[in-house]
């Protein structure tokens, strides 16, 4: 089949470039007491000065800026010449990955002085709070108080200014690549002090982005990394993984679409934009800013707190770079036309002034950035998630081949570091959980066409699909819109609706598939893989799953209650039938999850009672009596620790009771081991002692009282193993299945209990920040009422920028020292701890008294049980059979779905375009 290149769809969400767009960058105006212009060698030719009436893609819109690069015309020309060797020693092209220690020793050919002399600092110099030699945040943001003074003309009253990047960053770019870009694209960083809401970040209000407005580029792919307070290693891992994916997309010769883009004159990298959205200055790790400054997309000392008494809402930095820092904190740079070199990446760094939660970060992405860029596909990642090789391409390709695909997700797996993290049973259990979800659950939902949740950590959406009602409903959970939305916002929501927005991605998925008049579907893309860190301690796992469980429960109810909206969509009857089947399946799953606590207790009690009644039937009376008391003690221990979870969940935070929660995980793991051992014994006993009267061995086995155990274990180990082998990914069955079996009871008895006990806990508020107060403000003046606003500031010289950059790189590439500090219990935690332990002791005393009184007469086994006890036992066994057989049936449905997905994907592989 001939490969075809699918063009960009025409639709109301795609807006052509406006030739009369008023947007322009800030202009540097001469101050009265300084020379009118910089020295003659710094003046750029007149064609680079952009007239306001020029179209966005006119070369005149290259950014003349507030001040010019500190290099002569000859130096700048030689840098654009591919034959020139003009590289700063910091970014020597001899190696693609250099540590700070090796930079000063590397040979170089440069006209710059080798004055950096960088040495890789020790880990003790990393912590800003503990090391007084490191500059404070106030010192880092203090603008120069003397030096080059300049006047800046604001753009429609907005502070949008270009600043030169450090010489080392500018000169590290591949000259061949620089020739492809716009003038100043690689030599200057654009900074915008955004003083408006994301919804008001429009061209009509004077705002714009370099890639779309200034350079006139079409964007096919917008990749967003959302950040809260992760460390620089996690940021480096995610950002470097994204840049490697972009390189692979641009260098791939197998994709007709991206190859055609290159042949038509627009390099593929110019159709891809990466945005980083940081959720507030105060919570962010300041070392991550050093890392971003190292690659050129951030600078200290240029952010503005206010512009004419208008508070800055977000700080926007734009730069195109070939530099990166990998997860080992090694600097990665071009080596000169080498296949492994990174291609330029258009970076947009949005640093929100205050913490406003993840939904608000996505509002900046979709309503502000994407509105200007008009991408075809938006890919969402959380910092800490590393996309695998070609994973972003596979996501994009799914949209490219299916015009009705509205959203997709890849496979997220736990980061196990070559198996070393599997020593931790919590990590191994989560690894197994992720794998089974990706093999059984996601393929089944993908066959139906409605994946209930596209994980925000790694997913993608078609921008035209989510515009309109899906995003409107999604952003109802943004607390910054509470006053504007009124009763429809957070302030008008009940506790159930607020919990629903804890799993906001599920709401977006439902609204997308149910969009009126459209027939968008959601899909799972197996070849697209990403790895993410998972909690390694009980307290962190409980806190994480509380939000997931409460949010998913509320969102599931919402989607079922509003199922009727599928009838107003544009889906065909066959698809609607599939949605009905899926809804029925989801209802059954919801009922099972609701009664999971009781069912697990009943399974434990019934199975361990088989030990004296069935397995020890031929043993001596002493063994039967002994195991009766053992089982009785274990049942009371089980019941006590379940009751304890309610006391802990209602009385304390997980971080305030780490010890008791860890003990609870251990106890339930031991009880699970006992249960699993008896189950295996019963299974073996049923298979080896079956005596069919008519020769029908299968009927004899599966009609026995232990047949349900055979089915249950077959569902867990048999179907799981077959499905894993089918997908060529069976290793988790060997490395993680046992740990999952032991931790699984805690998922129900501990995590579910904590989640439901804290259903009221929805945090939407923000907090003040002393970090913001350290930023300077901008006050403007006007020569006349009709004149544009102007402001004066002192600017760093190029030498000062380079000197400050030396310290930035030293901090960014210093060995990372993980934060091992444990949050100390607050006074409130201490009070709650005392209350929790007193309640637990009181509960234990009463439980012991009850157990003693109920068993005061001891135990004497009697083969002739009375009719009432016998009937009660039969009823328990019937219920037990129904539960386990239905569990097997649900697993079988998931297995059938995974087989259908496997057939669907492999039979259509040869018909997909690239």
N, C-alpha and C positions, 0 to 999 in steps of 0.2 A: 504493500500500500504506500502510495506516495505521501511523504510528509507534507503537511500543510501548515502555514503560519496563520494562526487566527488573529485577526486584528482586534484592536480595542473596541468594545461594544459602544454604540452610541446610546446615550440615555441622559435623562435630566440631571444626573449626578455628575456628569462629565461636562466641564465648562471650558470652552476654548479660551486661549489667551486673549486678554483685553488689551488692544493696542493703546488705549487711552488710560491705562491704569495709572493712578497718581502715585503709586509707590516708588520711592527712591531711597537710597541710603543717605546717611548723614553726611553733610559737607563740612569740611574744615575751613573756617574763615580766619583770616589774619587778625590777630589781636593788635590793639593800638600800640602796645609797648614792646612788640616783638617784630622781627622782620616780616614783611608781608608774605614771603614764601620760604620754604626750606632752601638750602643751597641748590645751585643750578643742577648739580649732578643727580639730585633726588627728584627732580620734577618729571612727571610722566607726560607723555605727549598728549596734546589736546583731544584726540579722538577718544581717550579713555574717560573724559568727563561726560556723564550721561545727561542728555536733555530730558526734561520731564515728559515730553511727548513721544519719546522713542518707545517702540514696542518692547516687551520684556525680553525677547530673544535677540534684540539688537545688540551688537558688540559694545555699543556705548554704555550698556548697563553693567559692564564690569565694574566692580566696586572701587571707585576712587574713595579714599577713606579719610579719616580724621588725621592720620599721618602715614607717611610713606616708608617703604622698607629702607633700612640703613645699608644700602649698597649702591655703588655707582652704576651708571647706565651700562658700563662695560661689564661689570660683574653680573648684573641682572640679565643682560643679553647672553652672556656665556652660560648662565644657568639654563636658559631655554634652549641652548645648543646641545643636541645629543652627544656631540663629540667632546664637549667640555667636561673636565673633571674638577668639579667645584663643590666639594663636600666637606661639611664641618666634621672635625674629628669625633664628635659625639656619636654621629651616625655614619660610621665608616662602612662602605658597601662590601667589605670583604667577607662579612658573615651576616646571615639573616637573623641570628639570635645571639645577642651579646649581653653579658651581664655588665653591671656598672664597673666591676673591678677590671674588666678587660678593655674598657673603652680608652682609658688614658694611655695604655701601653700599645694600642694598635697603631701601625703606620698610617699615614694619611697624606694626601696631597691637597692642601688648602691654603688659601691666603689668610685665613683667620689664625689668630694666636691660639696655641694649645694651652689655654689658661684654666681649663676646667679641672684637670687633674683629679677626676672622679675616682673614688675608692668605694667599694661596696661597704656600707656601714653595717655595724653589728645590729642584732635584733634589739638590743637595749636602747637604741636611738629611735625606735619607731613610735613608742607610745607618747603622744603629745601631752597627755594629762600627767604623766609621771616624770618626763624628762624636761627639765627647765631649759635645756639648751635649744629645744625646738621652738620655732616661732608660734606665738599664740594666734588664735583665729583673728583677733583684733589687729595684730601686727600684719598678718597676711593680707587683710582687706584694706589696710590703710593706703589711700592714694598718695602719690608724691606731693609734697608740700612746696616743692620748688623744682626748677628745671624748665623744660620746654612748656611754655604756656600757649594755649590755643583756644579759639572760639569754635563751638560746634553748633551748626544750624540744625534744629530738630526737624524731623520729617512728620508733618501734620501734627506737631506737638509731641511726637514720640521719640524716645532716645534710642536710635538705631545707628550704631557706630561700628566702624571696622578698625581693628587693632592689628598691628603687625605681629606675627608669631615669632618665637625665638629663631635666630639664625639657624641653629642646628636642625630644627624641625623643617624649616623652609628648604634648606639645602639637602635634606635627606631624600627628597622626592626624586623619583626617576625622571630625568629630563624628557624622555619620550612621553611619559604620562603628563607632565606639566604642559607639554605642547598640545595635548588633547583638551585641556581644560580652558577655562576663561581666565583672562588676566586677573591677578590677585586672588584667584581661587585657592592657591596653595601657599600664598604668602601672607594672607590676612585672615583673621578670625572676626566674624561678625557677631556683635553682641547687641541684643535688644532687651531693654528693660520693659517688660510687658506689664502695663498698668490696667489691664481690662480682664474681664471674664473670658474664658475660652470661647464662649459663643459669640463674643464681640471681636474676636481676633480675625478681622476681615480686611479685604483690600479697601473697602469703602472707608474704613476707619484708619487707613494709612499703614496697615500691617502687611507684611509679606515675608516670604522665605526666599533664600538665594536660589535654590534649585528650580523653583517654578517661576517666581516673579522676575528675578534678576537674570537668570540664565535661560528661561523659557524651555525647560526640559520636561518631557513627559515622564511620569513615574509609573512603572509597572508594579513595583514591589516596595512596600513600606514595612520595615521590620521595627518593632518597638520592644525595648527592654524596660520593664518597670522595676523600680528599685525602692527599697525602704531604708534598711540600715545594714545591709550585708557588707562584708569586708572586701578589700581590694582583690583578694585572690578569687573570690566568687565572681566579682565583676570582670576580672581579667579572663577567667575561664569562659564566661558567657560571651563577652564581646569578641574575644579572639576566635571562638568557635563560629560566630556569625560572620566575621571577616573571612575566615577560611571557606565558609559556604559560599560567600559572594565571589571569591576567587574561583571556586570550582564551577559556579554557574557561568561566569564570564569566559572561562578558559575551555569549557566543554564544547567540543565540536559535534557532539551528537544531537544537540538541540537546534532544530531548524529556526526556531523563533529567535533565540539569542544570537545565533550566527547571522541571521538576516539583519538584526539590529546593528551589528558591527559593520556589515556590508553596506548598509544604508547611511552610514556616516555618523550614527550616534553610538559611541562605545557602550557596551552593555552596562558598565558600572554606573553610567549616568542615568539609567532607568531604575536604579535601586537606591533607596534612602534608608538610613538607620537612625532611629530616634531613641534617645535615652531619657526617660522621664523619672526624675528623682522626687520622692514624696516628702519634700520639706528640707530646709537647710539644717534644722536642729537635729533630727534623728540620723542624718547621713554620716557615715564614717568619713572624716575629712581626708583620710589617706586615699580614698577613691578619687577625690578631686585631684590629688597629685598624679594619679595614674592617668586621668583624662587630660591633665595639662601636659603630660609627657608625650601623648600622641597629638597634641595641638588643639584640642577642642575646648579647652578651658584655660583661663588665666586668673590668678589672684589679683585683687586690687582694681578691677574694672566694674564690678557689680554696683548698682545703684539701688538704694533702699526706697527712694521716692523720686518722683519727677513732678515738680511743681505741686507739691502737697498731695499728689496721687500716689498711694502706696503701690509699690511693685508687687504684682501677683506671681509672676514667674520670670526667671532669668533665662533668656534663650541665647544659646551659643551655636554658631554654624561654621563648620570647617570640613574640608575634604582632605583626607590623609591616607597615606600608605603605611603608617606606623601602627604597631600594635604591641601589647605586652601579653605574653602567654601566662598560663596558670602557674608556671614556675618563676614568674616575675623576671623573665628574660625579655629584653627588648628585641622585637622582630622588625626588620627593616628591609628595604629592597637591596638586592645584590646586583641589579643591572640586567634586565631582560632574562631573568632566570624563571623557569617554570613554577618554582615554589614561591616566587614573590607575590605578595598580596597586591591586589589591584586597588586603586583609590576607592575610598568609601566616603560617601557624603553623609556626614554625621550632623545630627541636630540634638543638642543637649539641652533639655528643658529642666531647670532646677526650680521647683516650686518654692515660693518663699516660706510657706507654712505647710505642715502636714495636714492633708485633707483626704487621705485614704485612696485605695486603689481605683475605685470607680471614678473618682475625680481625675486621676492620672489618665484613665482611658478617655475621659471627656476632653482632656487636652490633646490626646492623640486623634480622636475621631472628629471632634468639632472644631479644632483649631488647626492642627498640622495637616491632617488628611484632607480637610476642606480646601486647602491651598494646593496640595500635591495631587489630589484626585487619583490615588493609586487604584489599580485593578484589584490587588490582593493585599491585605494587611496581615502580617504575621505577628503574633503576640508571644513574648517570652518573659519569664520572671528571671531576674538576675540570680544566678546560682544554677540555672538550667543550661547545659551545654548541648547545642544541637550537633548531631553526628554528621559524618561526611555526606554531602549531597542531600541532607534531610530537608532543607528549605526548598531545594529544587523539586523534590518529590511532592511536597505540599503544593507548590505553585503549579506543577504539571497536572495535578489532579483537577485544579480549577481550569486549566488550559484545555483539558480534554472533555470537560463536562460543563456546558454553559448553564446548567441548572443547579450546580453545586454552590451552595451559599456559605458553607463552613466545613472545615476539616481539621482533624487532629492526627498527630503521629503517635508513635509508641514511646511512652515515658517509662524508663526503667531506673531502678535505684542505682546510685553510684556505689559500687562495691570495691573499687580499687583493686582489680585483679583478684577478687575473692577474699582479700584480707579483712574486709569489714563484715563478712559473713560470720565471723567469730561471735559477733554480737547477735544474739537471737532476735532482738527487736528489728535489726536491719535485715536479717535473713527472712523474717516473717513478712516484712513489708516488701522485700524483693519478690517473694513468692506471690504476694497479693497483687502487685503491679503486673507480674507476668501473666497470671491467670486472667486478670481483667483484660489484658491486651490480646489474649488468645481466645477467650470464650465470650466475654461480655461485649467488647467493642465490635468485633466482627458481626455478632448477632444483630446489634443495633444498626450497624452500617448496612446490612442486608435489608432491613426495614426502611432505611432512609432517614431515620431520626435517631441520632446519637444524643442521648439525654444530657450529656455534659461534655463539652469540649474543654479540656483543662486549660485554665488561664496560663499555666506554666509553659505550654507549648501548643498553640493552635493557630488557625488562620481563618479569615473571613473575607468574602468578596465585599468590597466596600459598597457597591451599589445595592447589595442584598440587605445589608443591615441599616442602611439609611432609612429614615422614616420611623415608623412605629417601633421596630425592634430597639433602636437606640433610645427613643423617647422613654419607653418602659424601663430600659436598662438604667438610665440616668435618674430615674425616680429615687434610686438608692444613694444618690450623691448628696451628702449633708450640706454642701455649700449651696444647693438649690432649694433648701428647705423653705426659706421665706418666700422665694419666688413661686414655688409650686403650691404652697399652702396646704390644703387638705390632701392633695395628691402626693405631697412630699413626705419626708421622714416624720415631720411633726404631726402629720395626720394619720400615720400608720399605726396599726395595732402591733402587739408583740409578735404575732405570727408573720405579718408582712415584713417586719424588720428582720426576722430570722431568715426569711426567704431571700433577702438580699445579701446574706452571708454567703450564699452560693449563687452569686449574681450571674455567673456564666451559664447556669442552667436556665435562668430566665431568658437570657439572650438567645439560647438555642431554641427554646420553645417559641418565642416570638418570631424568630426567623423562619422556622418551618411553617408556622401558622399564619404567616403574613398574608393579608387579604389580597386575593387576585393573583398571587404568585405561586409557583411550585418549586420553591427552593428545598433542597435536601441537604443533609449532613452526612459526612462519610469519615471513615477511619482509613488512614493511609499507612499500611504496615511497613513499607520500606523507609518511611521517615521516622528516624529514631532520635531520642534525646535522653540524656541522663541528668538526674537531679539528686541533690543531697536529701537524705531522709533523716528524721529525728533519731538520735542514738540513745536517748534517755527517756524513761517512762513519763516524766513530768512534761517534757516538750511534746511527746507524742500525744498525750491526753489533750493538751491545750490545742494542738493543731486539729485533731479529729473532732473536737467539740464544734468548731465552726463548720467543718465539712458535714458532719452528721446532721446538725440542726438545720443548716441551710439546705441540704439535699432533701431532708424530710419535708420541710415546708414547701420547697420548690416542686417536689413530686406531687404533693396534694394540689398545688396550684395548677400544674399541667393537666391533672386528671379532671379537676373541677371545670377547667376552661377547655376541655377537649372539643366541645362543640365548635370552637373557632376554626378547626380544621375544615369544616364544611364550607366556610366562606373563602377558603384558599383555592388555588388553581390546580390542585393535585387531581390526578385521574382516579377513577373508581378503584382500580387495582391497588394503587398506593394507599388509598383510604382504608381498604380492607386490611392491608398490612399494618396500618396505624392502629386499627381496632384490635388486631391480634396482639400487637405490642402493648397496648393499654391494658388488656386483660392480663398479660404476663406481668406487667408492672404492678397491677393491683395485688396479684398473688404474692409477689416479692415483698410488697409493702406490708401485707398482712403477716407474712413470716417474720419480717424484721420487727414488727410490733410485738409479737409474742416470742421473740427469740430468747428473752430472759427466762421465761417459764419453760420453754421447750428444752433449753439446755439443762436446766435443773432436773426435769423429768427424765431426760435421756440418761443423765448421770445416775440418778437413783435407780431407775429400772435396770440398767445394764449391770451395775455393781451387785444388784440383788441376784443376778444370774449366777454369781460366783458360788455362793453356798448352795443354791437350789439346783444348779445344773452341773457346773464344773466339779464341785466337791461332793457330788452325790454319792460316789463310791469311796470317799475318804472317811476317816474315823470321825466320831462325834466331836472330839476335841478340836479338830480343824474347822469343822462347821461352826462351832460356838465361837472360836477365836476370830474367824473372819466375819461373823455376824457383828461382833463388837467393833472390829476394825472398820467395817462399813458404816456402822452407826456413828462412830467418832468422825469419820470423814464426811458424812452427810451434815453433821452439826458444824464441822469446820467450814464446809462449803457455805452453809446457810449463814454462819456468822460473818464470813468475809464478804458475802453479798450485802448483808445488812450494813457492814462497815463502810461499804462504798457509798451508800446513801448518806451516812454521817459525814464522811470525808467530803463528798461532793457538795453537800449543803453547808458545810462548816468551814472549808479551807480551800485555798488555791493549790493546784498541784505542786507549784514551786515551794510552797510553804510546808508541804508534807511529803517530801521526796522519799524519805525512808519508808513510810507506811505504804506508799504506792508501789515502791520497788518490792517490798515484802509481799504485797498482794499479787503482783505479777508472778513471783516465785511460787506462792502457794497454789495459785490456779494452774500454773505449769505442772506442778507435782500432781495435783488432782487429775489434770489432763493425761499425764503419763500413766497413772493408775487406770484411768478409763480406757485409754488406747490399748494398754496391755491386756485387759480383760476382753476387749472387743476382738483383738487378734486371736486370743485363746479360744473364744467362742466360735470364731470363724473357722479356725483350723479344726476344732472339735466337730463342727457341723459337717465339714467336708470329709473328714476321716471316719466318722461314725455313722454316716448315712447308710441305712440298710433298706434299699427299695424292695418292696414285696413283689412288684411286677416287673422289676428290671429297669424302671424309669428313674435313673439316678438324679437327673435334673429336677424332676418333680419332688423327689424326696428331700432334696437340699432346700429348694425354694419354698416349700410348704411348711418347713419347720419354723419354730419360734425365733430362731436366729437368722432366718433368711434375710430379714431387713438389715442386719449388720453386714451380711455379705454384699447386699446391694449398696449400702452406704459406703463401705470401703472401696467397692468397685467404682463408685462415682468419683471418689476422691483420688484414688490412685490409678484406676483403670482408664477412665475417660480423660482425665487430666493428662495422663502420660501419652495416650494416643494422639490427643490434640496437640500436645507439645512436640511430639515427633513429626506430626504432619506439617507443622510450621518450622521444622528444623531448629527448634529452640528448646531442647529437653533438659538442659543442665540444671535449671532451678529445681526440677523434681528430685535431683540427687543432692543438691547443696542446701536447699531451703525448705523442702516439704516437711521434714520432721520438726524443724523449729516453728513453722507455721502451725502445725497441729498442736504444739504445746502452748503457743501464744494465743491461738484463736479463742479459747474461753475468756481470756482477758479482754479481747475486743468487745465481747458482749457484756460481761459482768462488770468491767471497770469503765471502759470508754463510753459505752452506751448509757450507763447509769449516770456518769458525770455529765454527758451531753444533755440528757433530759432534765437533770436537776438544775442545770444552768441555762435553761431555755430563755430565761429573762435577760441573759448577759449579752447585750448588743451594744458595742461601743462605737459611737459616732463622733464624739467630741474631739476637739483639737486642743493643743496647749500652746502657751506663749513661747517665745524664743528670744533668748538674749543674743543668739548668733546673728539675728537679723539686725539688731540695733547697732552692730558694729559696722554696717555698710553705710557709705556716705549717701547724701541726698543730692539732687540736682535742682537748682533754682535758675530759672530762665529770665531773660529780659527781652524787650522788644524796642527797636528804634522808633517804631510807629505802630499804630493799631493794625495796619495792613501788613506789616513786615512779619516774617516768620520768627518764631521764638528762637533765641540763641542762649548758649550757656558757655561759661569758661571753665577750663580745668587744666591742671598740670598733667602732662603726659610723661610716661617713662621713656627714656631714650632707649635705643636699640641695645646699647651696652648694658643698661640696667636690666632690661628684659632678659638678656642672655645670662647675666650674673644671677638673677633670681631663679632662672630656669635650672641652673646647676644644682641648686638646693632642692628644687622640686623633683628632679630626676633621682637624686640621691635618696629622697624619702620614698619615692614611688617604687624603686627597685630594691629597696632594703629587704633583707629576709623577713618574711612574715612571721610574727609571733601570735599564734591564736589566742584569743581572749579566753582565759580559763577562769576568769572572775565569776563567781556565783553570786547572783543577786541575794543580798542578805535579807532575812525575814524582817518585815516591818513590825511596828508595835501591834498593828492590827492583826498581822499574821501570827504573832506570838499569842495574842489573846484567843484567836480562833483555834490555835493548836491546843491550848489548854482545854478549851471547850470540847474540841473533837475527841481528845483522849479521855476526858471524863465521861462523855457519852458512850464511847466505845467500851470503857470498863463497865459502865452500868449495864450496857447491852449484853456483855459477856457474862456478867454475874447472873442476870435473869435467864439467859439461855442455858447456863449450866444447871441452875436450879430446875428448870423445866425438864431438861434431859434426865436428871437424876430421878425426879418424881415419876416420870413416864416409864422408866425402866427399873423401878424399885424392886420388882419381883424377879428380876433376872430374866434369863432366856433359856427355854428348853425346847429344842426342835421336835416337831411332831409331824410325821408323814401324813397324818389325817387332819388336814386343815379344815376348819369349819367352812361352811358354804359361803358365808359372807366374805371372809378373807380370800377364799378362792375366786369368787366372782370379781372382787376388787382387783385382784391380780390379773385376771383375764382382761378386764376393761383397760387396765394400764397397758397391757401388751398390745391390744387392738389400737389404742391411741398411738402407741409407739410405732407400730407398723405403718399407720397412715402417715405419720410425720416423716419417717425415713424413706418410705416409698415415694412420697411426693417430692422430697428433696432430690431423690434420684431422678425423678421425672423432669424437674426443673433443670438439673445439670445436663440431662440428655437433650433438652431443648437448646441449651447454650451450645452443646457439642454439635448439633445439627446446624445451627447458625454459623459456627466457625467453619464447618465443612463447606457450606454453601458459599461463604465469603471466599474461601480458598479456591473453589472452583470458579467463581465469578472473576476473581482477580487474575488467575492463571489462564483462563480461556480467552480473556480480552486483552492480554498483554501485547499481542502482536498487532492490535488495531489502534493502539494509542499513538497519537502524534507527540512530537517533542517540541 
